[in-house]
Amino acid sequence: MSAVQHVTVLGATGSIGLSTLDVIARHPERYQVFALTGFSRLAELQVLCVQHRPRYAVVPDDRSALDLQGRLRAAGLATEVLVGEEGLCAVAADAAVDYVMAAIVGAAGLKPTLAAVQAGKKVLLANKEALVMSGVLFMQAVKHSGAVLLPIDSEHNAIFQCLPGDYARGLQAIGVRRVLLTASGGPFRETPLAELERVTPEQACAHPNWSMGRKISVDSASMMNKGLEMIEACWLFDASPDQIEVVIHRQSVIHSLVDYVDGSVLAQLGNPDMRTPIAHALAWPERIDSGVSALDLFTVGRLDFERPDEQRFPCLRLAREAAQAGGSAPAMLNAANEVAVEAFLQRRIRFTDIARMIESVLNARPVRAVEALDAVFEADAQARELAAQWLAVR
Ligand SMILES: NC(=O)c1ccc[n+]([C@@H]2O[C@H](COP(=O)([O-])OP(=O)(O)OC[C@H]3O[C@@H](n4cnc5c(N)ncnc54)[C@H](OP(=O)(O)O)[C@@H]3O)[C@@H](O)[C@H]2O)c1
């Protein structure tokens, strides 16, 4: 790579955003930050702007923009502060941008991530919810614009690393029998089923291996994260849900595997640190230092595997059913899950209500075709309304 590459980090104040900036800061000769975006942690965004001196910062509203603009000017920075979804889409699609890290959490990331795709950028996809909601339209936009989609989820990044470069020919054509998606099983892998009713948001967010934002931590505890990842993998690798098998691997050292028809199984291993997939995607097809220490197999000692228990993790079944149903089902699943996780984090519902609420929302409306983005947002809005009703009457 010759010229310095300009990077927009959507969701810079989050866990993935900070890991991305850590990797970028190790390679100032390769990468320069073009734009940083935040939502509620605006003091942190200000600190990041001082450290990385982006051309743009994006905040959610005019008042925050005025405030941050004043502070940045006072600190002697020329950074221009933009506002809202329009600002997010502008910094994702700007002609000067080479890479976009899509690391906003949830449905809020869909429009800016799509803006990056439509502008033909190299898109580092952490925001799995965007792809889950709009799969077919998202992948059509990638094909149409020539954008390069690089998976950041450690599992999908691992699968990408285990596939040949021409995997777009189709899994069957390249001799893949199935994809094995690993999952840690989260903090409640062994909790007695009867106790799951009483687990707290703090317990759900205490992931045994990974340090992540609160929404994905709860998703990992319920295994909805693996369900969303299964749908994400179907779109990224043109697989059907039955070509993907979820394997509980409690050590989170193998990040996923690909099983070929000749009996070979390729895996990608590493310490559980998101800077590895981030550095891989940023430098691809080259390799750069990520700051992650070398894997010490003698310390790891052993690797265990188990089949997931769908009685313990009903969200996994709900996601598989939504993947099989297609159409509006994944967008509704995602939206109902976002409402349920937020309600659980606010202690309005129990952990076990998350799956109950999602199932009730999915059963309330027939699956519809989604031929345009409007239909995706309609399904999203309808699921949020049904979830709100569920919360109100329960
Ligand atoms: N963390 C991981 O290890 C990991 C691994 C694989 C995939 N992912 C995926 O990466 C994405 C980010 O996860 P995370 O763990 O980094 O989450 P996080 O720590 O909660 O960060 C989320 C980011 O999105 C911003 N944001 C939240 N709501 C927004 C809105 N309505 N509009 C604009 N920006 C908004 C947040 O801003 P403020 O902080 O300023 O509010 C923050 O910058 C998720 O889709 C997750 O599934 C994460």
The ligand as an SDF file (V2000), in Angstrom:
LIG
                    3D

 48 52  0  0  0  0  0  0  0  0999 V2000
  -17.5520   -5.2520   20.8040 N   0  0  0  0  0  0  0  0  0  0  0  0
  -17.2310   -6.3350   20.1280 C   0  0  0  0  0  0  0  0  0  0  0  0
  -16.3180   -7.0880   20.5090 O   0  0  0  0  0  0  0  0  0  0  0  0
  -17.9490   -6.6800   18.8420 C   0  0  0  0  0  0  0  0  0  0  0  0
  -17.5790   -7.8330   18.1520 C   0  0  0  0  0  0  0  0  0  0  0  0
  -18.1900   -8.1250   16.9460 C   0  0  0  0  0  0  0  0  0  0  0  0
  -19.1880   -7.2910   16.4410 C   0  0  0  0  0  0  0  0  0  0  0  0
  -19.5510   -6.1860   17.1510 N   0  0  0  0  0  0  0  0  0  0  0  0
  -20.6170   -5.3320   16.6010 C   0  0  0  0  0  0  0  0  0  0  0  0
  -20.1060   -4.0130   16.4550 O   0  0  0  0  0  0  0  0  0  0  0  0
  -21.1380   -3.0600   16.7030 C   0  0  0  0  0  0  0  0  0  0  0  0
  -20.6600   -2.1420   17.8160 C   0  0  0  0  0  0  0  0  0  0  0  0
  -20.4950   -2.8970   19.0060 O   0  0  0  0  0  0  0  0  0  0  0  0
  -19.7520   -2.2990   20.2860 P   0  0  0  0  0  0  0  0  0  0  0  0
  -19.5470   -3.4220   21.2080 O   0  0  0  0  0  0  0  0  0  0  0  0
  -18.5790   -1.4770   19.8350 O   0  0  0  0  0  0  0  0  0  0  0  0
  -20.9090   -1.3480   20.8570 O   0  0  0  0  0  0  0  0  0  0  0  0
  -20.7660   -0.0890   21.8250 P   0  0  0  0  0  0  0  0  0  0  0  0
  -19.5260   -0.1800   22.6210 O   0  0  0  0  0  0  0  0  0  0  0  0
  -22.0770    0.0430   22.5260 O   0  0  0  0  0  0  0  0  0  0  0  0
  -20.6120    1.1350   20.7840 O   0  0  0  0  0  0  0  0  0  0  0  0
  -21.6610    1.5030   19.9290 C   0  0  0  0  0  0  0  0  0  0  0  0
  -21.2960    2.7580   19.1540 C   0  0  0  0  0  0  0  0  0  0  0  0
  -22.4630    3.1910   18.4230 O   0  0  0  0  0  0  0  0  0  0  0  0
  -22.7940    4.5480   18.8030 C   0  0  0  0  0  0  0  0  0  0  0  0
  -24.2490    4.6780   18.7730 N   0  0  0  0  0  0  0  0  0  0  0  0
  -25.1400    4.0840   19.6100 C   0  0  0  0  0  0  0  0  0  0  0  0
  -26.4080    4.4310   19.2460 N   0  0  0  0  0  0  0  0  0  0  0  0
  -26.2890    5.2470   18.1710 C   0  0  0  0  0  0  0  0  0  0  0  0
  -27.2390    5.9410   17.3610 C   0  0  0  0  0  0  0  0  0  0  0  0
  -28.5600    5.8570   17.5740 N   0  0  0  0  0  0  0  0  0  0  0  0
  -26.7670    6.7120   16.3380 N   0  0  0  0  0  0  0  0  0  0  0  0
  -25.4350    6.8080   16.1100 C   0  0  0  0  0  0  0  0  0  0  0  0
  -24.4880    6.1760   16.8410 N   0  0  0  0  0  0  0  0  0  0  0  0
  -24.9220    5.3980   17.8640 C   0  0  0  0  0  0  0  0  0  0  0  0
  -22.2140    4.6930   20.2010 C   0  0  0  0  0  0  0  0  0  0  0  0
  -22.0360    6.0610   20.5360 O   0  0  0  0  0  0  0  0  0  0  0  0
  -21.8980    6.5080   22.1200 P   0  0  0  0  0  0  0  0  0  0  0  0
  -21.0010    5.4980   22.7500 O   0  0  0  0  0  0  0  0  0  0  0  0
  -21.2490    7.8500   22.0150 O   0  0  0  0  0  0  0  0  0  0  0  0
  -23.2770    6.5330   22.6700 O   0  0  0  0  0  0  0  0  0  0  0  0
  -20.9010    3.9240   20.0420 C   0  0  0  0  0  0  0  0  0  0  0  0
  -19.9560    4.7200   19.3720 O   0  0  0  0  0  0  0  0  0  0  0  0
  -22.3820   -3.8720   17.0560 C   0  0  0  0  0  0  0  0  0  0  0  0
  -23.1780   -4.0210   15.9150 O   0  0  0  0  0  0  0  0  0  0  0  0
  -21.8390   -5.2160   17.5010 C   0  0  0  0  0  0  0  0  0  0  0  0
  -22.7390   -6.2800   17.2750 O   0  0  0  0  0  0  0  0  0  0  0  0
  -18.9530   -5.8630   18.3250 C   0  0  0  0  0  0  0  0  0  0  0  0
  1  2  1  0
  2  3  2  0
  2  4  1  0
  4  5  1  0
  4 48  2  0
  5  6  2  0
  6  7  1  0
  7  8  2  0
  8  9  1  0
  8 48  1  0
  9 10  1  0
  9 46  1  0
 10 11  1  0
 11 12  1  0
 11 44  1  0
 12 13  1  0
 13 14  1  0
 14 15  2  0
 14 16  1  0
 14 17  1  0
 17 18  1  0
 18 19  2  0
 18 20  1  0
 18 21  1  0
 21 22  1  0
 22 23  1  0
 23 24  1  0
 23 42  1  0
 24 25  1  0
 25 26  1  0
 25 36  1  0
 26 27  1  0
 26 35  1  0
 27 28  2  0
 28 29  1  0
 29 30  1  0
 29 35  2  0
 30 31  1  0
 30 32  2  0
 32 33  1  0
 33 34  2  0
 34 35  1  0
 36 37  1  0
 36 42  1  0
 37 38  1  0
 38 39  2  0
 38 40  1  0
 38 41  1  0
 42 43  1  0
 44 45  1  0
 44 46  1  0
 46 47  1  0
M  CHG  2   8   1  16  -1
M  END
$$$$
